[in-house]
Amino acid sequence: MSQQLGLIDTLVTSGASKFASFIQSDPDVLQLYTSGQFGTIFAPSDSVMSNLTVLSRALIPSQQRRAAFQAAKGETNLEQASRPLTGAILETAMRSPLLDGGNQRIVIDTRPINATGPTRRWHSTLPTRQAPTSLLRITSGLGSNTNVIKGDIPFQGGIIHITDSYFTLPESLSNTSNATGQSTFSRMLATSNMTQTLESTHSITAFLPSDAAFSASNSTLTASTLLANHVVLGSVKYLPDLQNGVSLTTQRGERLAITVRGGQYYVNGARITKANLILENGVAHVVDKIITPSPPSPSAASGNAAHLGKMFALVVALVIFVCM
């Protein structure tokens, strides 16, 4: 049995020598990749990368984040990644302070191509990239798709998958909504003065109505109320988390119910048309309707009322006891 090569040598022999040079150019990045903490490496192929200017000392912060975003914890081979019908979530090496100190995620999308929406930048003039046969489709910032074109390449310490591009770095909620075509939602964020609040909040899930959804709606709600109906705070729900029957609580305390029918995902009847737009502080999904949340469940409301009643009775009893 032949001995496995180290990471750098394996990258070079597998057609990712430019990526090998990229991570070697920064001591901190190289240490991260050789630390043994991240056993799955997604390396862009030499054939799809432009010539890199390798820096002699260190990468700038954005390049360091990009490098860290290409490594994931644990060893995940193609069979493991493709097994879940709803996809899988991988934790990368890129730190994200707005995810409660955790690391940023990427999402493996195992749905058929026709179940996903376009993920290009809005009105982009860039030519569409024709990818080789995709062995695995992975979603990152802006909902952009990256394809694994050669996988399960072992090295001492893990597995390498060769990809047709870098992952796209996550951006803010406003930048993401605008860049992916939800310009009405983006404008509403600005006019309601909620941009800073939502973008500085840790761990959110946002459902972005498309421009067509806004055009078809006759809603009279204020911008702040409408936005609050479409945001879940303190919980990041990527598509694999949105199982049939899951219930979420909006910023206003109302309920959103997830339904899965025929491979399509619905939020209170609004269909998710673009999923897993990874944000700096969570994730966003585009929906085809304005969402109308449901009021809190009667059982929850009665439970709260009963709890308050017991507390009130306890306080009254305590006052009587003290006064005796």
C-alpha positions, -999 to 999 in steps of 0.1 A, spaced: 0 0 0 15 33 -11 20 60 15 -3 90 11 12 124 3 9 155 23 -16 182 16 5 204 -6 20 176 -27 -15 161 -32 -29 194 -43 -1 198 -69 -5 163 -83 -43 167 -84 -44 198 -106 -47 224 -78 -12 238 -77 -23 274 -78 -44 268 -47 -15 251 -31 6 282 -38 -22 304 -25 -24 288 10 14 285 12 18 322 7 5 330 42 20 313 74 -12 315 94 -33 300 66 -8 273 60 -8 265 97 -46 263 97 -46 239 68 -19 217 83 -33 218 119 -54 186 114 -86 203 125 -101 206 90 -101 173 71 -121 183 40 -105 206 16 -123 222 -14 -96 232 -38 -104 252 -70 -89 236 -101 -60 252 -119 -81 251 -151 -107 275 -137 -85 298 -118 -68 329 -131 -31 333 -125 -25 342 -89 0 367 -78 15 349 -48 25 372 -21 58 367 -5 48 374 31 11 373 39 -24 375 24 -47 404 31 -77 397 55 -102 391 27 -79 365 11 -73 349 45 -111 345 49 -114 332 14 -88 306 21 -104 296 54 -138 293 38 -124 264 15 -117 241 45 -144 222 65 -143 203 97 -142 165 97 -137 142 67 -167 142 43 -165 121 12 -189 123 -18 -210 94 -7 -216 108 28 -223 143 14 -248 130 -12 -267 107 11 -291 131 29 -321 139 6 -324 174 20 -287 182 18 -261 187 44 -244 216 63 -206 218 67 -188 240 92 -158 257 76 -126 272 91 -138 308 86 -146 325 118 -179 345 120 -184 367 151 -220 373 140 -228 336 144 -224 336 181 -187 331 178 -190 300 156 -177 293 121 -193 301 88 -212 273 70 -216 260 35 -246 239 24 -245 208 2 -276 209 -21 -287 175 -32 -320 186 -47 -326 182 -85 -313 212 -105 -349 222 -114 -358 226 -77 -333 254 -73 -334 290 -86 -308 310 -104 -281 324 -82 -263 349 -103 -258 385 -94 -288 406 -106 -284 420 -141 -248 406 -143 -231 410 -176 -206 382 -168 -209 351 -191 -224 320 -175 -198 295 -165 -202 261 -180 -191 236 -154 -179 201 -160 -201 173 -148 -209 181 -112 -204 154 -86 -217 176 -58 -233 211 -57 -224 234 -28 -241 267 -19 -223 297 -3 -226 334 -2 -253 350 -24 -267 315 -29 -239 309 -55 -233 273 -65 -199 257 -66 -195 222 -82 -172 194 -72 -157 181 -104 -132 156 -89 -135 142 -54 -124 118 -27 -87 125 -32 -69 113 0 -40 130 16 -23 126 50 -50 142 72 -81 142 51 -98 144 18 -96 169 -11 -124 177 -35 -115 197 -66 -140 224 -75 -149 247 -104 -146 279 -84 -140 294 -50 -170 296 -26 -185 331 -26 -179 349 7 -211 357 26 -222 393 26 -247 414 46 -284 411 44 -288 443 24 -260 435 0 -273 400 -5 -309 410 -12 -299 437 -36 -272 415 -54 -296 386 -59 -325 407 -73 -347 414 -42 -343 451 -46 -377 460 -31 -368 442 1 -334 460 1 -351 494 -3 -376 485 25 -346 477 48 -332 512 41 -364 531 45 -374 514 77 -340 521 93 -337 484 102 -306 476 82 -281 481 110 -303 463 136 -308 432 115 -273 431 101 -257 434 136 -280 408 152 -264 374 158 -278 344 140 -308 352 119 -329 335 92 -346 359 67 -372 351 41 -369 376 12 -400 381 -9 -391 386 -45 -399 418 -64 -427 400 -81 -442 391 -47 -442 427 -36 -458 438 -69 -486 412 -65 -493 421 -29 -518 447 -17 -504 446 19 -509 478 39 -485 469 66 -457 493 75 -422 484 63 -410 476 98 -439 453 105 -436 435 72 -399 430 76 -403 417 111 -428 392 97 -400 377 75 -372 375 100 -364 349 127 -339 360 153 -314 338 172 -318 308 149 -301 300 116 -322 276 95 -305 264 64 -327 244 40 -317 210 55 -330 223 88 -364 232 74 -381 199 78 -418 193 72 -437 205 103 -409 228 117 -423 259 134 -403 291 136 -410 323 156 -408 357 138 -393 389 153 -428 399 163 -434 366 181 -457 350 155 -454 316 139 -441 304 106 -449 268 96 -427 248 72 -444 225 48 -426 202 23 -446 190 -7 -433 173 -38 -397 184 -30 -408 221 -27 -405 240 5 -432 264 18 -433 289 46 -469 296 56 -478 289 19 -450 310 4 -427 288 -18 -390 290 -13 -376 297 -48 -339 303 -39 -324 287 -9 -293 290 13 -281 326 5 -254 324 32 -252 357 51 -225 371 74 -249 366 103 -271 337 91 -290 327 60 -317 340 37 -342 322 15 -362 339 -13 -400 333 -13 -426 339 -40 -452 356 -18 -455 380 11 -457 358 42 -486 362 66 -475 347 99 -499 328 122 -506 341 157 -490 323 187 -506 289 192 -535 289 218 -518 263 238 -487 285 241 -508 315 250 -529 296 276 -498 281 290 -483 316 294 -515 328 310 -517 299 334 -481 305 344 -487 342 350 -518 332 371 -498 309 393 -472 335 398 -498 361 407 -514 337 432 -480 330 447 -473 367 451 -507 374 468 -501 345 492 -467 358 501 -480 393 508 -508 379 530 -482 358 549 -459 387 555 -488 409 567 -500 384 593 
